[in-house]
Amino acid sequence: MGLFDLTNKVAIVTGSSRGIGRAIAEALADAGARVVISSRKQPACETVADMINAKHGDERAIAIAASIADKTALERLVEETGQRLGHIDILVCNAASNPYYGPMAGITDDQFRKIFDNNVLANHWLISMVAPEMIERRDGAIIVVSSIGGMIGSDVIGAYNISKAADFQLVRNLALEFGRSNVRINAIAPGVIRTDFARALWEDPVAEAALKRATPLGRIGEPGDIAGAAVFLASRASAYVTGQSIVVDGGARVQGPL
């Protein structure tokens, strides 16, 4: 069995009907895993699952819609996955939200709460639902898709960045709690990736040009650029890695002022 072989593993990927989540789900399936495609809308999930299954010629993916804002829906997601696929080996907490763009002084309490509920509390819920089975089997990999925003400041997505910093600490804390049971938890910190979620950061040509200048690799990331890190963290290749945050940003954080 190769270091990156995920044959017979079962993975749940939230927010996987598009963008980074979809790229991760497709890559996990390519590595042999059976993947649960999950986002808010069932038809969108089914479209992605059908495409993965058509590519591989078998039922490599199933679709189970669930909103990360709904704890009961997440419980159903975990329960149905167990009923249909038997166990959960890999959890990728990718779904997130950011309903506000602007200085912190302008954010409402409801917007702030929504950011924390969806980006931090929902991850805690889902991990708490999946981890006991992994701990009992003494095997499991949990991945939280955070952001380099959690490592820097911002005058337009400050609350989002605060929530992503909290995700890094969630990973560190749970690495200590789960480590003796051989359950690993790590984070991926993407830079700006060309997705609908980050459209406000790159859709303007001037903004895109500035981002390219600020990135040593000279381009904006694509969803597939994140998928390799997820396969690494889900597989035996990272058997001695836990509590870490892997930055995937084209080198943006290491480049000084232009």
URCORGI-V825562 format. One line per field, one symbol per residue. psi: psi as a letter, one per 20 degrees, with the letter a starting at -180 (. if undefined). burial: + if it has 9 or more other ideal C-beta (glycine too) atoms within 8 Angstrom, else -. A space follows every 10 residues. Layout:
psi = ???
burial = ???
This chain:
psi = prhjpkpjqp ppoqkjirbg gggggghggh iiqppoppah pghhghgggg gghhgijrmh qrpoqppiio hhhhghgggh ggghihrohp ponhqrqnjp oaqhhiprgg ggggghghig ghggggghhh hgggghilpq ppppocqihi irrqjhlghg hghhhhhghg ggghhghigi jkpqprqpnq bpqnrhhjhh iihphggghg gghjphikrq qqhhhhhhhg gghirihkhk pqjroopnjj jhiipaq.
burial = ---+++--++ ++++++++++ +++++++++- +++++++++- ---++++++- -++------+ ++++++-+-- --++++++-+ ++--+--+++ ++++++-+-+ ------+--- ++-+++++++ -++++++-++ +-+++----+ ++++++++++ +--+--++++ ++++++++-+ ++-++--++- --++++++++ +++++--+-- -+----++-- ++--+----+ +-+-++++++ +++++--+-- -++-++++++ +++-+---
